[in-house]
Amino acid sequence: MKTVQSKSVCPVESAGGLDMPIRKWLQNPRKILQPYIKNNMSVLDFGCGTGYFTIEIARLLNGTGKVVTADLQQGMLDILKTKIKQNSLKYDIYLHKCEENSIGLNEKFDFILAFYMFHEVPNQEVTIKELKTLLNPNGKILIIEPKIHVSKNDFRGLEKFISNNGFKILGKPDILFSMSLLFSLK
Ligand SMILES: C[S@@+](CC[C@H](N)C(=O)[O-])C[C@H]1O[C@@H](n2cnc3c(N)ncnc32)[C@H](O)[C@@H]1O
């Protein structure tokens, strides 16, 4: 698996692309997340960007549970903060700024989403190990990567690393333009 490389992150200036209306047709956040999110869950949206998925996570939790959303870039979190106000969500969403090689949270989650962000993480091995410490015993992680940025080979390497480091692969949900891994602790 490729680990330490110099990687560029999706710039805040391109954030508009994450919220293009057509994305709702191609990657409907409710359809994608509904199978995994149940009332009272604690959910982490890791690499949340502008919160395309965060808002839907909050809606699916319907005032129960907890949503934590984490990103490396303060600019993304600021956009999300405005969006939360505009959507007048009545639920608390906790915004957290990560460091490049450390998520820096010390609580446990029932579901962790990492959508189109893992290829931007500089050291994936370190991050997978940290994610393990953040997962409740019955929790699940869903990593989705874009085919356009990640080769099949690199994704297979990631799957192998995950399988060899105390996780079991539960499935590979079908998501347009993407490769995915759903996994839990062994
Ligand atoms: C392509 S965007 C995807 C955003 C969102 N998940 C979505 O699907 O709309 C990738 C996001 O991951 C964030 N990111 C990249 N590396 C990160 C890291 N090491 N820790 C936390 N966030 C990171 C970037 O700042 C960016 O907001």
The ligand as an SDF file (V2000), in Angstrom:
LIG
                    3D

 27 29  0  0  0  0  0  0  0  0999 V2000
  -12.7050   15.7880   -1.8220 C   0  0  0  0  0  0  0  0  0  0  0  0
  -13.1350   16.4550   -0.2710 S   0  0  0  0  0  0  0  0  0  0  0  0
  -14.5230   15.4320    0.1740 C   0  0  0  0  0  0  0  0  0  0  0  0
  -15.4080   16.0870    1.1720 C   0  0  0  0  0  0  0  0  0  0  0  0
  -16.6710   15.3100    1.5830 C   0  0  0  0  0  0  0  0  0  0  0  0
  -16.3510   14.0820    2.2460 N   0  0  0  0  0  0  0  0  0  0  0  0
  -17.5520   15.0500    0.3860 C   0  0  0  0  0  0  0  0  0  0  0  0
  -17.6160   13.9000   -0.0910 O   0  0  0  0  0  0  0  0  0  0  0  0
  -18.1910   15.9920   -0.0780 O   0  0  0  0  0  0  0  0  0  0  0  0
  -11.8690   15.8450    0.8180 C   0  0  0  0  0  0  0  0  0  0  0  0
  -11.8580   16.5370    2.1700 C   0  0  0  0  0  0  0  0  0  0  0  0
  -10.9650   15.7960    3.0340 O   0  0  0  0  0  0  0  0  0  0  0  0
  -10.2320   16.7050    3.8080 C   0  0  0  0  0  0  0  0  0  0  0  0
   -8.9700   16.0700    4.2370 N   0  0  0  0  0  0  0  0  0  0  0  0
   -7.9110   15.7320    3.4750 C   0  0  0  0  0  0  0  0  0  0  0  0
   -6.9390   15.1670    4.2100 N   0  0  0  0  0  0  0  0  0  0  0  0
   -7.4040   15.1370    5.4830 C   0  0  0  0  0  0  0  0  0  0  0  0
   -6.8630   14.6800    6.7170 C   0  0  0  0  0  0  0  0  0  0  0  0
   -5.6510   14.1300    6.7960 N   0  0  0  0  0  0  0  0  0  0  0  0
   -7.6330   14.8000    7.8400 N   0  0  0  0  0  0  0  0  0  0  0  0
   -8.8680   15.3540    7.7610 C   0  0  0  0  0  0  0  0  0  0  0  0
   -9.4260   15.8190    6.6290 N   0  0  0  0  0  0  0  0  0  0  0  0
   -8.7110   15.7160    5.5060 C   0  0  0  0  0  0  0  0  0  0  0  0
  -10.0110   17.9100    2.8930 C   0  0  0  0  0  0  0  0  0  0  0  0
   -9.7280   19.0750    3.6200 O   0  0  0  0  0  0  0  0  0  0  0  0
  -11.3390   17.9700    2.1400 C   0  0  0  0  0  0  0  0  0  0  0  0
  -12.2480   18.8130    2.7920 O   0  0  0  0  0  0  0  0  0  0  0  0
  1  2  1  0
  2  3  1  0
  2 10  1  0
  3  4  1  0
  4  5  1  0
  5  6  1  0
  5  7  1  0
  7  8  2  0
  7  9  1  0
 10 11  1  0
 11 12  1  0
 11 26  1  0
 12 13  1  0
 13 14  1  0
 13 24  1  0
 14 15  1  0
 14 23  1  0
 15 16  2  0
 16 17  1  0
 17 18  1  0
 17 23  2  0
 18 19  1  0
 18 20  2  0
 20 21  1  0
 21 22  2  0
 22 23  1  0
 24 25  1  0
 24 26  1  0
 26 27  1  0
M  CHG  2   2   1   9  -1
M  END
$$$$
